Amino acid sequence: MRFVPKAAPITVALLAATCGGAGAAPAAPSATPIQHVVIVLQENRTFENIFHGYPGATTVNAGIDSNGNAVTLQPIHLMTAYDPSHQYKNWLTEYAGGSMNGFDKETLDYGSDPPADFAYAYSMQSDVQPYWDMAANGVLGDETFADHRSQSFAGHQYPIAGASGPISSALPNYYAAENPSGGDGCATVGTGTAVNIMTGVEDEKYSSCFTYATIADLLGAQGKTWAYYIPTADRDGAASGFAAIKSIREGPAWTTNVLSPETQFFTDLTSGKLANVTYVVGQFANSDHAGQTVPSSNGPAWVTMVENAVGASSFWSSTAIILVYDDWGGWYDEVKPVTFDAFEPGFRIPLVIDSPYAKRGTIDHTTHYMGSILHFIETTFGLGSLGTSDARSDDLSSMFDYTQTPLPYVPITSAASPSTLFHQNATRPPGLDRD
């Protein structure tokens, strides 16, 4: 993967002023049957944590600590009472200058009395079996990396914009890193710490309301549709990416395209409505975010519901369903990422794609990033480029075969009943948020 120097950021104003609304001359749409992309965005897991031991995937049984000792990875339940820290400083500690041996120095954001070397852990297969089944029915990417090195606020900007900055025109090299306090978006503006992506120094503050362009701008410029389903309780929170985009939060799209509750996704699908690009964000209790007392089955069951609903619908024949995670959550992973700058990219995260045209049952060892999803969308619909992480990322073409006979959907089973998944969002432990 070659280094691509950063170009000047594309803003909403620039999009409107050039090429009839497109920031760059749009490419011709790819000749594929895909007309719908559904992105299910979960939280805070490394690839090793979810897919440890998956046959054929790159995983290990032990890591190395800061003293050079081997640490055997331990199986744990997907849901733990403690939440590993995952601020930018924690990433730097674990990365250890490229030695990948600082995970024994990991701290907690929430909880107490974790086991020794708690970051060196993976989720029991029995807890994450639905994810393994999705991978078996689709294609699993085991060399996929988060585009950033921090928390969920940035982790929900990159899937829509390929960046969490610039935070202002005066600070073009600064990106939002740590989650803001006092608010999360344009409605209740919060303040967070920003990192200089060229030097790695966190010495500026940002306000959580931005004017940079997103994939929504490119889609709109080409007459394509989008939707972002988000729980009502999180509509203006850190997990609501578009809440921090001024043109969306203060414009009509906030009502027409950002939709709550998240279960409206099922209602719309049943009614024959599915946008060209759809993001689905579940409740905190269903997000796979550690540090909760909810059942470990919640997150996998939630994603199963989304996948099965699309698979059973008339849209299956023209859809790609993408399961991905916003950040690494502080958990161990052994694969060293290639560095683009001081903030990009982060550690490996899970990526699963299911589609009639996915290379079913295969493991894709191509290097992908969150920006690859944006590039895939841009290529599929002929949108041009945002010029952010999408520009240096591949377009996921190695995961598809558009010449194959379309595959039927294979339903996934899960341990939890759907009726149990939508009544727990108010029980967040004190002080724990979607970080």
C-alpha positions in Angstrom: 0.0 0.0 0.0 1.7 3.2 -1.1 1.5 6.4 0.8 -0.8 9.1 -0.6 -0.1 12.7 0.5 -3.0 14.5 2.0 -4.8 16.8 -0.3 -6.8 19.9 0.7 -10.0 18.7 2.3 -13.2 18.7 0.3 -15.8 20.9 2.0 -19.6 21.1 1.4 -19.0 24.5 -0.2 -16.4 23.1 -2.6 -18.7 20.2 -3.6 -21.5 22.7 -4.4 -19.2 24.9 -6.4 -17.5 22.4 -8.7 -18.6 19.9 -11.3 -22.2 20.7 -10.8 -22.1 19.7 -7.2 -19.5 16.9 -7.2 -16.2 17.6 -5.5 -14.3 15.7 -8.2 -15.4 14.6 -11.6 -17.6 11.6 -10.9 -16.5 8.3 -12.4 -18.9 6.1 -14.3 -20.8 3.7 -12.1 -19.3 0.3 -12.0 -21.0 -2.4 -14.0 -22.2 -4.4 -11.0 -25.7 -5.5 -9.8 -25.2 -3.8 -6.5 -27.7 -1.0 -5.9 -27.9 -1.1 -2.1 -25.2 -1.1 0.5 -26.1 -1.7 4.1 -23.4 -1.0 6.7 -23.9 -2.4 10.2 -21.6 -0.5 12.5 -20.7 -2.2 15.8 -18.2 -1.0 18.4 -14.9 -1.5 20.0 -13.4 -4.9 18.9 -10.3 -6.1 17.2 -10.2 -8.8 14.6 -8.4 -11.1 17.1 -11.1 -10.5 19.7 -14.0 -11.6 17.5 -12.4 -14.1 15.1 -9.6 -15.7 17.2 -9.1 -19.2 15.8 -11.3 -18.8 12.7 -10.0 -21.4 10.3 -7.7 -19.9 7.7 -7.7 -16.4 9.2 -4.6 -14.8 10.6 -4.8 -15.2 14.4 -2.4 -16.2 17.2 -2.5 -18.0 20.5 -0.2 -15.7 22.4 1.2 -12.1 22.3 4.2 -10.5 23.7 4.2 -8.1 26.7 6.5 -5.1 27.3 9.0 -7.3 29.1 9.4 -9.6 26.2 7.3 -12.4 27.8 4.8 -14.5 25.9 1.2 -14.0 27.1 -1.3 -16.6 26.2 -4.6 -15.2 24.9 -7.5 -16.1 27.2 -11.1 -16.8 26.2 -13.7 -14.5 27.9 -17.3 -13.7 27.3 -18.0 -11.1 24.7 -19.6 -8.9 27.4 -17.4 -8.1 30.4 -18.0 -5.9 33.4 -15.0 -3.8 32.5 -14.2 -1.6 29.5 -10.6 -1.3 28.3 -9.4 2.2 27.6 -9.1 3.2 24.0 -8.0 6.8 23.8 -5.2 7.9 21.4 -2.7 7.6 24.3 -3.8 4.0 24.9 -3.2 3.2 21.3 0.3 4.6 21.4 1.0 2.6 24.6 -0.1 -0.7 23.0 1.5 0.0 19.7 4.8 0.7 21.5 6.5 2.4 18.6 5.7 -0.5 16.4 6.8 -3.3 18.7 3.1 -4.2 19.4 4.0 -5.2 22.9 2.4 -2.6 25.2 -1.0 -4.3 25.7 0.0 -5.3 29.3 0.1 -1.6 30.2 -3.6 -1.2 29.1 -5.9 0.6 31.6 -9.7 0.7 32.1 -12.3 3.3 31.1 -14.9 1.6 33.3 -15.1 -1.3 35.9 -12.5 -2.7 38.3 -10.6 -5.8 39.2 -10.1 -7.2 35.7 -7.9 -10.3 35.3 -4.2 -9.9 34.7 -3.3 -9.0 31.1 -7.0 -8.5 30.4 -6.4 -6.9 27.0 -4.9 -10.2 25.8 -8.3 -11.9 25.4 -10.7 -13.1 22.8 -14.4 -13.7 22.8 -15.6 -17.3 23.2 -16.8 -18.7 19.9 -20.1 -19.7 21.5 -20.8 -16.0 22.2 -19.9 -14.8 18.6 -21.0 -17.8 16.6 -23.5 -15.7 14.6 -20.6 -13.6 13.4 -18.7 -16.7 12.4 -21.7 -18.0 10.5 -22.0 -14.7 8.7 -18.3 -15.0 7.7 -18.9 -18.5 6.5 -21.9 -17.4 4.4 -20.1 -14.4 3.0 -16.5 -13.3 2.9 -14.3 -12.4 5.8 -11.6 -9.7 5.6 -8.8 -10.5 8.0 -6.5 -7.6 7.1 -8.9 -4.7 7.7 -7.8 -1.8 9.8 -9.7 1.1 11.5 -8.7 4.4 9.9 -7.9 6.0 13.2 -6.4 5.5 16.6 -9.0 6.7 19.1 -12.5 6.5 20.4 -16.0 6.1 19.0 -16.7 9.8 18.2 -13.9 9.7 15.6 -14.9 6.1 14.8 -18.3 7.3 13.6 -16.9 10.1 11.6 -14.6 8.0 9.5 -17.4 5.7 8.1 -19.2 8.7 6.7 -16.3 11.1 5.9 -13.1 9.2 5.8 -11.7 11.5 8.4 -12.5 13.2 11.7 -11.1 16.5 10.6 -9.8 19.0 9.8 -11.4 20.5 12.9 -11.2 24.0 11.3 -9.8 25.7 8.3 -7.2 27.3 10.6 -6.0 23.9 11.8 -5.9 21.7 8.7 -3.8 19.0 10.2 -5.8 18.5 13.4 -8.4 15.8 13.7 -10.9 15.0 16.5 -9.3 12.3 18.7 -10.8 11.9 22.2 -14.5 12.0 22.7 -15.9 15.4 23.4 -17.3 16.5 26.7 -20.4 18.7 27.3 -22.0 17.5 24.1 -21.4 15.4 21.0 -22.6 17.2 17.9 -24.0 20.4 16.5 -27.1 20.5 18.7 -25.2 20.4 22.0 -21.7 21.3 21.0 -19.0 19.6 23.0 -15.3 20.1 23.3 -12.7 17.4 22.8 -9.0 17.0 22.3 -7.6 17.1 18.7 -4.4 15.5 17.5 -2.0 16.9 14.9 -2.0 14.0 12.5 1.5 15.0 11.2 3.2 15.2 14.7 0.9 13.1 16.9 0.7 15.9 19.5 -2.7 16.5 21.2 -2.5 20.2 21.9 -5.6 21.7 20.4 -9.3 21.6 21.3 -12.2 21.1 18.8 -15.9 21.9 18.9 -18.0 18.9 17.9 -19.7 20.5 14.8 -17.9 20.3 11.5 -18.3 21.5 7.9 -16.2 18.9 6.0 -17.9 16.9 3.3 -19.3 13.4 3.7 -20.5 10.5 1.5 -24.0 12.0 1.8 -22.8 15.0 -0.2 -21.4 12.8 -3.0 -24.5 10.6 -3.0 -26.8 13.6 -3.2 -24.9 15.2 -6.0 -25.5 12.1 -8.1 -29.2 11.7 -7.2 -28.5 8.7 -4.9 -30.3 8.1 -1.6 -28.9 7.4 1.9 -30.3 6.7 5.4 -28.7 6.6 8.8 -30.7 4.6 11.4 -29.8 5.5 15.0 -31.4 4.9 18.4 -33.4 7.8 19.7 -31.3 7.9 22.9 -28.1 8.3 20.7 -29.5 10.6 18.0 -27.3 13.5 19.2 -24.6 11.4 20.8 -21.1 10.3 20.0 -22.3 7.3 17.9 -24.4 9.5 15.6 -21.9 10.5 13.0 -24.1 13.0 11.1 -25.1 14.8 14.3 -21.6 16.4 14.1 -22.0 17.5 10.5 -23.4 21.1 10.4 -25.1 20.8 7.0 -26.9 17.7 8.0 -27.8 18.5 11.6 -29.1 21.9 10.7 -30.7 21.0 7.4 -33.7 18.9 6.2 -31.7 15.7 6.0 -31.8 15.5 9.8 -35.5 14.7 9.5 -35.6 12.9 6.2 -32.4 10.8 6.3 -31.3 10.4 9.9 -34.0 8.1 11.3 -34.9 7.1 14.8 -35.5 4.7 16.4 -33.1 2.3 14.8 -35.9 -0.3 14.5 -37.5 1.9 11.8 -35.0 0.1 9.5 -37.2 -3.0 9.7 -40.4 -1.0 9.2 -39.0 0.7 6.1 -37.6 -2.5 4.7 -41.0 -4.3 5.1 -42.6 -1.3 3.3 -40.2 -1.7 0.4 -37.9 1.1 1.3 -34.1 0.7 1.2 -31.8 3.6 0.4 -28.8 3.1 -1.9 -26.5 3.5 1.1 -27.8 2.7 4.6 -26.0 2.9 8.0 -27.5 0.9 10.9 -26.4 1.7 14.4 -27.9 -0.4 17.2 -28.6 0.5 20.8 -25.7 0.7 23.2 -26.8 -2.6 24.8 -26.6 -4.3 21.3 -23.4 -2.6 20.2 -20.8 -5.2 21.5 -19.3 -2.4 23.6 -17.6 -3.9 26.6 -18.4 -2.9 30.2 -22.1 -3.7 30.3 -24.1 -6.3 32.2 -26.3 -7.2 29.3 -26.1 -10.7 27.8 -23.2 -11.5 25.4 -25.7 -12.6 22.9 -27.2 -9.2 22.4 -24.9 -7.7 19.8 -24.7 -10.9 17.6 -28.5 -11.3 17.8 -29.0 -7.7 16.8 -26.8 -8.0 13.7 -28.4 -11.3 12.9 -31.8 -9.5 12.8 -30.5 -6.9 10.4 -28.8 -9.5 8.1 -31.8 -11.8 8.1 -34.3 -9.0 7.4 -32.3 -7.9 4.3 -31.7 -11.5 3.2 -35.5 -12.3 3.4 -36.4 -9.1 1.5 -36.8 -8.4 -2.2 -33.6 -6.3 -2.0 -31.2 -9.2 -1.3 -30.5 -9.7 -5.0 -29.0 -6.2 -5.3 -27.5 -5.7 -1.9 -24.1 -5.9 -0.1 -24.3 -6.1 3.7 -21.2 -5.0 5.5 -20.5 -5.7 9.1 -17.6 -3.5 10.5 -16.5 -2.0 13.8 -15.7 1.6 14.7 -12.5 1.1 16.7 -10.4 -1.5 18.4 -11.7 -1.0 21.9 -8.4 -1.5 23.7 -8.2 -5.2 22.9 -5.2 -7.1 21.7 -4.3 -7.6 18.1 -1.0 -8.8 16.7 -0.9 -7.4 13.2 1.1 -4.2 12.9 -0.6 -1.6 10.7 1.2 0.3 8.0 1.5 4.0 9.1 0.2 6.8 6.9 0.5 9.5 9.5 0.5 9.9 13.3 -3.2 9.2 13.6 -4.0 6.8 10.7 -4.6 3.9 10.7 -5.4 1.9 13.8 -5.4 -1.8 14.6 -7.3 -4.5 12.8 -11.0 -4.7 13.1 -13.6 -7.3 11.8 -15.0 -6.9 8.3 -17.6 -9.3 7.0 -19.5 -8.9 3.7 -22.5 -10.9 2.6 -24.1 -10.5 -0.8 -25.3 -12.6 -3.7 -21.9 -11.7 -5.3 -19.6 -12.1 -2.3 -16.9 -14.8 -2.6 -18.8 -17.0 -0.2 -16.8 -19.0 2.3 -13.5 -17.3 1.6 -11.1 -15.3 3.6 -9.8 -12.2 1.9 -6.2 -11.3 2.9 -6.2 -8.0 1.0 -5.4 -4.9 3.1 -8.6 -3.0 3.6 -9.5 0.1 5.7 -12.7 1.8 6.7 -12.0 4.0 3.7 -12.3 1.0 1.5 -16.1 0.9 2.3 -16.4 4.5 1.1 -14.3 3.7 -2.0 -16.6 0.8 -2.7 -19.6 3.0 -2.5 -18.0 5.7 -4.7 -17.0 3.1 -7.3 -20.4 1.4 -7.3 -22.4 4.5 -7.8 -19.9 6.6 -9.7 -19.6 9.4 -7.1 -16.0 10.6 -7.4 -13.9 10.8 -4.2 -14.0 12.6 -0.9 -10.2 12.7 -1.1 -9.8 11.4 2.5 -9.0 7.9 3.6 -11.1 6.6 0.6 -8.5 7.9 -1.8 -5.7 5.7 -0.4 -7.9 2.6 0.2 -8.9 -0.2 -2.2 -12.6 -0.6 -3.3 -13.2 -4.1 -1.8 -13.4 -5.6 -5.3 -11.3 -8.6 -4.2 -14.3 -9.6 -2.0 -16.8 -9.9 -4.8 -17.3 -11.9 -8.0 -20.0 -10.3 -10.1 -19.8 -13.0 -12.7 -20.9 -15.8 -10.4 -24.4 -17.1 -10.2 -26.2 -15.0 -7.6 -26.1 -16.7 -4.2 -29.3 -17.4 -2.2 -29.3 -15.9 1.3 -28.6 -18.4 4.1 -30.4 -17.4 7.3 -28.3 -17.0 10.5 -29.5 -18.2 13.9 -28.7 -16.6 17.2 -29.2 -17.3 20.9 -31.3 -14.2 21.8 -34.9 -13.6 21.1 -35.5 -10.4 19.1 -38.1 -9.2 21.7 -35.3 -8.9 24.4 -33.1 -6.6 22.4 -34.9 -3.2 22.6 -35.6 -2.5 26.3 -32.1 -2.1 27.9 -30.7 1.1 26.6 -31.5 3.0 29.8 -29.4 0.8 32.0 -25.9 2.1 31.1 -23.5 1.9 34.0 -22.8 5.3 35.5 -20.1 7.1 33.7 -20.0 4.7 30.7 -20.9 6.0 27.3 -20.4 5.0 23.7 -16.7 5.7 23.8 
